[in-house]
Amino acid sequence: MVMKRKEAKDYGTKKMVEGIFAAGQHCLMVEDIITSGMSVLETVASLKEEGLICDRVVVLIDRQQGGRAILERAGVKVHSVLDIESVLQVLIAADSISADMVQAVRSFVADNQIKSVTLPTVSSSAAPPAALQCSRSFADRMASCENPVGKHLLNLMHTKQTNLCLSADVTTSAELLRLAEASLASAS
């Protein structure tokens, strides 16, 4: 098992790629979500620099915004557990989402397709290309958000420095767990 760090630590091995491996070995990447595929391509570049062969990624959720096609054009085969459409189908079957929201999600995905990205060069401090950067930070968006739940989520995303956010319109943890189990069962 190997792990690529976002940045090298000032202590320990100080390496960007940690783990026990040998040049020429195959490496299966595991990722939580893909949108554009940029973070996968950055990781592949770092792992290839270490001599590993990276041509496959398992992803929990494919947002269906172009990342799969971009990765496959770059020679990385994508295996996803779920995609946005299958999540919508589970929500529809559980009567947990309105028709308006389904249409809004599908429209968002269709209107926000990413056709290409600039293939990364290996650099621990490289920022994503301007085309992939949002012009407003989560803190800025939080300041102008009127919905208290949306404001709370943006605050969490800002605090944890992540753009991974998943929401479900449920009122108990038991409902959330049932929804997660149903999503996994439908994916198999």
Protein Blocks (a to p, Z undefined) as FASTA:
>chain_A
ZZddfbdcfehjlpabgcdddehiacddddfbdcklmmmmmmmmmmmmnopacfbdcdfb
dghnojmmmmmmnopacddfbdfklmmmmmmmnopacfklmmmmmmmmmmmccfbdcddd
ddfkbccdfklpcfbdfklmmmmpmblklmmmmmmmmmnopabdcddddfbfklmmmmmm
mmmmmmZZ
